[in-house]
């Protein structure tokens, strides 16, 4: 009997591989683009720029200089799986954040240091002490994927936090840096939203948000720059919960000499509106955006679609042109080289993983369902890398991190 057990143990390695083969990447194509999802065994590519990609896996952070083919720069970072934001700056520095902490590396990840956000008066802006230690909130996570803009001949980094969905309540802020991430400051802070405050907080704990601002929001969908006006635009969500509208369009101008901001409220709405949106893209004298309208239907419809108008006509709906109505909620869209790529919000769509595509500046539109990936919502869309691939997060539901997806436009067919 013992000899039979020994024989079985000796045969076991031949029956079971010593090292499981890595799960292969998923690839495919549609009429308009190729798509690729890296193996789940590969690093999670959190952002890209030109030929560089920043990723994490386990307790390591990584930098590639060949679009993720190799990862020559790695470093230990115990909280890597809690990274919620990252950006590769023009000078090669990497600014990245966990849920409530912000870090900068200027030497290809050999070292990194924490960056403390500054208030407009120069004092430190510190994260609150959470009632639940594992619920510090998402101070820096974004829904959009492009945050670097050429302003007055230099790069500005500007973004807002998409928060108050999971992870604990936090203030809703717009951040900026004019010195490649060495200094990050508050550009705007929304007020104290009664709906998104800590439960069971001690009486001495201050409410989250700017006590001097009566404008409240749940989170920020998109912040972007219009070079034609030298102005920034920010759009927010979500709904009137009895404390006032949370959906706004803001227009901000930055005075570089004084290092000050001037923000103006353009419009505030409830949830069933084309102004509940994201994916703002300015090109020439036009602004394009995609609506996230939801809530109770008015006249059996939601005011959704992909719209275009002149910036001066943003608040005048009679001067908007509806380019395409995907019929489902979306707040993510990017325009580059004449190609629009946008995504469905999976919980609100009959598509499992919906991709909205126009290869010709909005003249024609197609929707694809990459159903093999299951119910997924695309967000944080990055511009194409030097190999021609857009990158986006895929989220379970619309916020829980799942996978990364790459899309590569096919060459336009010759007439």
C-alpha positions as CSV (number, residue, x, y, z in Angstrom):
1,X,0.0,0.0,0.0
2,X,2.8,2.4,0.9
3,X,4.6,1.6,-2.4
4,X,1.3,2.5,-4.3
5,X,1.1,5.9,-2.5
6,X,4.8,6.6,-3.4
7,X,4.2,5.7,-7.0
8,X,1.2,8.0,-7.1
9,X,3.2,10.9,-5.6
10,X,6.0,10.3,-8.2
11,X,3.5,10.4,-11.0
12,X,1.7,13.5,-9.8
13,X,4.2,16.1,-11.2
14,X,3.8,14.5,-14.7
15,X,0.0,14.8,-14.5
16,X,0.0,18.5,-13.2
17,X,2.3,21.2,-14.7
18,X,4.7,22.7,-12.2
19,X,4.0,26.2,-13.5
20,X,0.6,27.1,-14.9
21,X,0.8,28.7,-18.4
22,X,-0.1,32.4,-18.3
23,X,-3.5,33.3,-19.5
24,X,-3.3,34.7,-23.0
25,X,-4.3,38.1,-24.1
26,X,-7.7,38.5,-25.8
27,X,-7.6,40.0,-29.2
28,X,-10.1,40.8,-31.9
29,X,-11.3,43.3,-34.4
30,X,-14.4,45.1,-35.7
31,X,-14.9,46.9,-39.0
32,X,-13.3,50.0,-37.5
33,X,-10.7,49.0,-34.9
34,X,-8.5,46.3,-33.5
35,X,-8.9,45.5,-29.8
36,X,-6.7,43.9,-27.3
37,X,-7.0,43.0,-23.6
38,X,-3.7,42.1,-21.9
39,X,-3.4,38.9,-20.0
40,X,-4.6,39.1,-16.4
41,X,-1.2,37.9,-15.4
42,X,0.4,41.1,-17.0
43,X,0.8,44.4,-15.1
44,X,-2.2,46.6,-14.9
45,X,-1.4,49.5,-17.2
46,X,-2.9,52.5,-15.4
47,X,-1.9,55.2,-17.9
48,X,0.1,55.8,-21.0
49,X,1.7,58.7,-22.9
50,X,3.6,58.4,-26.2
51,X,5.9,55.4,-25.8
52,X,5.6,55.2,-22.0
53,X,3.3,53.3,-19.8
54,X,2.9,53.3,-16.0
55,X,1.6,50.1,-14.4
56,X,1.4,48.2,-11.1
57,X,1.1,44.6,-10.1
58,X,1.1,43.2,-6.6
59,X,3.3,45.4,-4.5
60,X,5.3,46.8,-7.5
61,X,5.0,49.9,-9.6
62,X,6.5,49.8,-13.1
63,X,7.4,52.0,-16.1
64,X,7.8,50.9,-19.7
65,X,9.4,52.9,-22.5
66,X,8.2,50.6,-25.3
67,X,4.4,50.7,-24.8
68,X,4.3,47.9,-22.3
69,X,6.5,45.4,-24.2
70,X,9.1,45.4,-21.4
71,X,9.2,46.9,-17.9
72,X,12.8,48.0,-17.2
73,X,11.9,50.3,-14.3
74,X,10.2,48.8,-11.3
75,X,10.0,49.7,-7.6
76,X,8.5,48.3,-4.5
77,X,5.3,50.1,-3.5
78,X,3.2,48.2,-0.9
79,X,0.0,50.1,-1.6
80,X,0.2,49.6,-5.4
81,X,-3.2,47.8,-5.6
82,X,-4.9,50.9,-4.2
83,X,-3.6,53.2,-6.9
84,X,-6.5,55.3,-8.2
85,X,-4.8,57.9,-10.4
86,X,-1.7,58.4,-12.4
87,X,-0.3,60.7,-15.1
88,X,3.0,60.8,-17.1
89,X,4.1,64.3,-17.5
90,X,5.9,65.9,-20.5
91,X,9.3,65.9,-18.7
92,X,8.9,62.2,-17.9
93,X,8.0,62.6,-14.2
94,X,5.1,60.4,-12.9
95,X,2.5,61.7,-10.6
96,X,0.4,58.9,-9.0
97,X,-2.1,58.6,-6.2
98,X,-3.5,56.0,-3.9
99,X,-6.9,56.7,-2.4
100,X,-5.9,59.7,-0.3
101,X,-2.1,60.2,-0.9
102,X,-0.3,61.7,-3.9
103,X,3.3,60.8,-5.0
104,X,5.8,62.0,-7.5
105,X,8.7,60.2,-9.1
106,X,11.2,62.2,-11.2
107,X,13.7,59.5,-11.8
108,X,11.9,56.6,-13.6
109,X,10.6,55.2,-10.3
110,X,14.0,54.8,-8.6
111,X,12.6,57.1,-5.9
112,X,9.3,58.8,-5.1
113,X,8.1,61.2,-2.5
114,X,4.7,62.2,-1.2
115,X,3.2,65.5,-2.5
116,X,1.0,67.4,-0.1
117,X,-1.7,69.5,-1.8
118,X,-1.6,73.2,-1.1
119,X,-4.6,75.5,-0.5
120,X,-4.8,78.8,-2.4
121,X,-3.3,80.5,0.7
122,X,-0.2,78.2,0.6
123,X,-1.1,76.1,3.6
124,X,-1.3,72.3,3.5
125,X,-4.5,70.7,2.4
126,X,-4.6,67.4,4.2
127,X,-6.9,64.4,3.8
128,X,-9.5,64.0,6.6
129,X,-9.2,61.3,9.2
130,X,-11.8,58.7,8.2
131,X,-14.1,57.2,10.7
132,X,-13.4,53.8,9.1
133,X,-9.7,53.4,8.4
134,X,-10.4,51.4,5.2
135,X,-12.7,54.1,3.8
136,X,-10.4,57.1,3.3
137,X,-12.2,58.1,0.1
138,X,-10.9,58.7,-3.4
139,X,-9.3,62.1,-3.3
140,X,-7.6,62.0,-6.7
141,X,-9.3,59.3,-8.9
142,X,-10.5,60.7,-12.2
143,X,-13.2,59.5,-14.6
144,X,-11.5,61.1,-17.6
145,X,-8.0,60.1,-18.9
146,X,-6.3,63.3,-20.3
147,X,-5.1,65.9,-17.8
148,X,-2.1,67.7,-19.4
149,X,-2.5,70.8,-21.5
150,X,-0.3,73.3,-23.2
151,X,-1.1,76.7,-21.7
152,X,0.9,79.8,-22.4
153,X,3.8,77.7,-23.8
154,X,4.1,75.4,-20.8
155,X,2.4,72.3,-19.5
156,X,-0.4,72.5,-17.0
157,X,-1.8,69.5,-15.2
158,X,-5.5,69.9,-14.2
159,X,-8.0,67.3,-13.1
160,X,-10.9,66.7,-10.8
161,X,-11.9,63.7,-8.6
162,X,-14.6,61.3,-9.4
163,X,-15.6,60.1,-5.9
164,X,-18.3,59.4,-3.5
165,X,-19.3,56.1,-5.1
166,X,-17.2,53.6,-3.2
167,X,-14.3,54.0,-0.8
168,X,-15.8,56.5,1.6
169,X,-17.0,60.1,1.3
170,X,-14.5,62.8,0.3
171,X,-14.5,66.5,-0.7
172,X,-15.0,67.2,-4.4
173,X,-12.0,69.2,-5.8
174,X,-10.2,70.4,-8.9
175,X,-6.4,70.2,-8.7
176,X,-3.6,71.7,-10.7
177,X,0.1,71.9,-11.1
178,X,2.3,74.2,-13.2
179,X,5.6,72.8,-12.2
180,X,5.4,69.1,-13.4
181,X,3.8,67.9,-10.2
182,X,6.3,69.3,-7.7
183,X,3.6,71.5,-6.4
184,X,-0.1,70.5,-6.6
185,X,-2.7,73.0,-5.5
186,X,-6.5,73.4,-5.2
187,X,-8.0,75.1,-8.2
188,X,-11.6,74.8,-6.9
189,X,-13.4,73.1,-4.0
190,X,-17.1,72.4,-4.0
191,X,-19.2,73.0,-0.9
192,X,-20.4,70.6,1.9
193,X,-22.8,68.1,0.4
194,X,-25.0,66.8,3.2
195,X,-25.5,63.5,1.4
196,X,-21.8,62.6,1.2
197,X,-20.5,63.0,4.7
198,X,-19.1,60.5,7.2
199,X,-21.5,58.5,9.3
200,X,-20.8,58.4,13.0
201,X,-18.1,61.1,12.7
202,X,-17.2,62.7,16.0
203,X,-18.9,66.1,16.7
204,X,-15.5,67.8,16.4
205,X,-14.9,66.5,12.9
206,X,-15.4,69.2,10.2
207,X,-17.8,68.5,7.4
208,X,-16.2,67.6,4.1
209,X,-16.1,70.3,1.5
210,X,-15.6,74.1,1.3
211,X,-17.8,75.7,4.0
212,X,-17.8,79.0,2.0
213,X,-19.1,77.5,-1.2
214,X,-22.9,76.9,-1.6
215,X,-22.4,74.9,-4.8
216,X,-22.4,71.2,-4.2
217,X,-21.6,68.1,-6.4
218,X,-21.3,64.4,-5.9
219,X,-18.2,64.2,-8.1
220,X,-16.4,65.6,-11.2
221,X,-16.9,63.9,-14.6
222,X,-14.4,65.9,-16.7
223,X,-12.1,68.8,-16.6
224,X,-10.5,70.0,-19.9
225,X,-9.0,73.0,-21.6
226,X,-10.1,75.1,-24.6
227,X,-7.0,76.8,-26.1
228,X,-9.2,79.0,-28.3
229,X,-10.5,80.8,-25.2
230,X,-7.6,80.0,-22.9
231,X,-10.2,78.7,-20.5
232,X,-10.9,75.5,-18.6
233,X,-14.3,73.8,-18.3
234,X,-15.4,71.4,-15.6
235,X,-18.6,69.3,-15.6
236,X,-20.0,67.4,-12.6
237,X,-22.7,64.9,-11.4
238,X,-25.1,63.7,-10.2
239,X,-28.7,64.5,-9.2
240,X,-30.8,66.7,-6.9
241,X,-31.1,64.8,-3.7
242,X,-33.1,67.5,-1.9
243,X,-30.1,69.7,-1.2
244,X,-29.8,71.3,-4.7
245,X,-28.5,70.4,-8.1
246,X,-25.2,68.5,-8.3
247,X,-24.8,68.8,-12.1
248,X,-22.9,71.9,-13.2
249,X,-20.8,73.4,-15.9
250,X,-18.0,75.7,-14.7
251,X,-15.7,77.8,-16.8
252,X,-12.4,78.7,-15.2
253,X,-9.5,81.0,-16.2
254,X,-6.1,80.9,-14.7
255,X,-3.9,84.0,-14.1
256,X,-0.3,82.6,-14.2
257,X,1.2,85.9,-12.9
258,X,-0.9,85.9,-9.8
259,X,-1.4,82.1,-9.6
260,X,-5.1,82.5,-9.1
261,X,-8.3,81.1,-10.6
262,X,-11.5,82.7,-11.6
263,X,-14.4,80.2,-11.9
264,X,-17.9,81.1,-13.2
265,X,-21.0,78.9,-13.1
266,X,-22.5,78.5,-16.5
267,X,-25.5,76.2,-15.8
268,X,-26.9,73.9,-13.1
269,X,-29.4,71.1,-13.9
270,X,-31.0,68.0,-12.5
271,X,-30.2,64.6,-13.8
272,X,-32.3,64.3,-17.0
273,X,-30.3,66.8,-19.0
274,X,-27.7,66.9,-21.8
275,X,-25.7,69.0,-19.3
276,X,-25.3,66.0,-17.1
277,X,-22.4,64.8,-19.1
278,X,-18.7,64.3,-19.7
279,X,-16.3,63.7,-22.5
280,X,-15.8,67.4,-23.4
281,X,-13.5,67.9,-26.4
282,X,-12.6,71.3,-27.8
283,X,-11.5,71.5,-31.4
284,X,-11.3,74.8,-33.3
285,X,-14.4,76.8,-32.5
286,X,-16.5,73.9,-31.3
287,X,-17.1,71.8,-28.2
288,X,-18.2,68.2,-28.3
289,X,-19.6,66.3,-25.3
290,X,-21.6,63.1,-24.5
291,X,-24.6,63.1,-22.1
292,X,-25.1,61.0,-19.0
293,X,-28.7,62.0,-18.6
294,X,-30.7,59.7,-16.3
295,X,-33.3,59.8,-13.5
296,X,-37.1,60.2,-14.1
297,X,-37.9,60.4,-17.9
298,X,-39.5,63.6,-19.1
299,X,-42.2,63.1,-21.8
300,X,-41.0,59.5,-21.9
301,X,-37.4,60.4,-23.0
302,X,-34.0,61.3,-21.7
303,X,-32.1,64.2,-23.0
304,X,-29.1,62.1,-24.2
305,X,-26.7,62.0,-27.0
306,X,-23.4,63.4,-28.5
307,X,-23.7,67.1,-29.0
308,X,-21.7,69.9,-30.6
309,X,-21.9,73.7,-30.4
310,X,-19.8,76.8,-30.1
311,X,-18.6,77.5,-26.6
312,X,-20.5,80.8,-26.4
313,X,-23.7,78.9,-27.1
314,X,-23.2,76.1,-24.4
315,X,-26.3,77.2,-22.4
316,X,-28.5,77.7,-25.5
317,X,-29.9,74.3,-26.4
318,X,-31.5,75.7,-29.6
319,X,-27.9,76.1,-31.0
320,X,-26.8,72.5,-30.1
321,X,-26.5,69.9,-32.9
322,X,-27.2,66.3,-31.9
323,X,-24.6,64.2,-33.8
324,X,-25.6,60.8,-32.5
325,X,-27.8,59.3,-29.8
326,X,-26.5,56.0,-28.5
327,X,-29.7,55.7,-26.3
328,X,-27.7,54.9,-23.2
329,X,-25.9,56.8,-20.5
330,X,-22.2,57.8,-21.1
331,X,-19.9,60.3,-19.7
332,X,-16.6,59.2,-21.4
333,X,-15.5,60.3,-24.8
334,X,-12.2,61.2,-26.5
335,X,-11.5,62.8,-29.8
336,X,-8.1,62.4,-31.5
337,X,-7.1,62.6,-35.2
338,X,-10.7,62.8,-36.3
339,X,-11.7,59.6,-34.4
340,X,-14.3,59.7,-31.6
341,X,-14.2,56.8,-29.1
342,X,-16.8,56.7,-26.3
343,X,-18.2,54.1,-24.0
344,X,-21.5,52.9,-22.5
345,X,-22.3,52.8,-18.8
346,X,-22.8,49.1,-18.5
347,X,-25.5,49.0,-15.7
348,X,-27.7,51.3,-17.8
349,X,-27.1,49.6,-21.2
350,X,-28.3,46.5,-23.0
351,X,-24.8,46.2,-24.3
352,X,-22.4,44.3,-22.1
353,X,-19.3,46.3,-23.1
354,X,-20.5,49.1,-25.4
355,X,-18.1,51.1,-27.6
356,X,-19.3,54.1,-29.6
357,X,-17.1,55.0,-32.6
358,X,-16.9,57.6,-35.3
359,X,-13.9,57.5,-37.7
360,X,-14.7,60.7,-39.5
361,X,-15.3,63.6,-37.1
362,X,-18.8,62.6,-36.3
363,X,-20.2,62.2,-39.9
364,X,-20.9,58.5,-39.3
365,X,-21.3,56.5,-36.0
366,X,-21.3,52.8,-35.1
367,X,-21.8,51.0,-31.8
368,X,-20.1,47.7,-30.9
369,X,-20.7,45.3,-28.1
370,X,-17.4,43.6,-27.0
371,X,-19.6,41.1,-25.1
372,X,-16.8,38.6,-24.5
373,X,-15.5,40.9,-21.7
374,X,-18.8,40.7,-19.8
375,X,-20.6,43.8,-18.3
376,X,-18.0,46.5,-18.4
377,X,-17.9,50.3,-18.5
378,X,-14.9,52.0,-20.2
379,X,-13.4,55.1,-18.5
380,X,-10.1,57.0,-18.2
381,X,-9.5,56.9,-21.9
382,X,-5.9,57.8,-22.9
383,X,-4.8,59.2,-26.2
384,X,-3.1,56.8,-28.6
385,X,0.4,55.7,-27.8
386,X,3.2,55.6,-30.4
387,X,2.0,52.3,-31.6
388,X,-1.5,53.8,-32.3
389,X,-3.5,52.3,-29.5
390,X,-6.0,54.1,-27.3
391,X,-6.0,52.8,-23.7
392,X,-9.0,52.7,-21.3
393,X,-10.0,51.2,-18.0
394,X,-12.8,48.7,-18.0
395,X,-14.8,48.8,-14.8
396,X,-17.2,46.2,-13.2
397,X,-20.5,48.0,-12.8
398,X,-19.2,51.5,-13.5
399,X,-16.5,52.0,-10.9
400,X,-14.8,48.8,-9.6
401,X,-11.5,48.2,-11.3
402,X,-11.5,45.2,-13.7
403,X,-9.2,45.2,-16.8
404,X,-7.5,47.4,-19.3
405,X,-8.6,47.6,-23.0
406,X,-6.7,48.9,-26.0
407,X,-8.3,50.0,-29.2
408,X,-6.4,50.7,-32.5
409,X,-8.2,52.5,-35.4
410,X,-8.0,50.7,-38.7
411,X,-6.8,52.8,-41.7
412,X,-9.6,54.6,-43.5
413,X,-10.8,52.7,-46.5
414,X,-9.7,54.2,-49.8
415,X,-12.6,55.5,-51.9
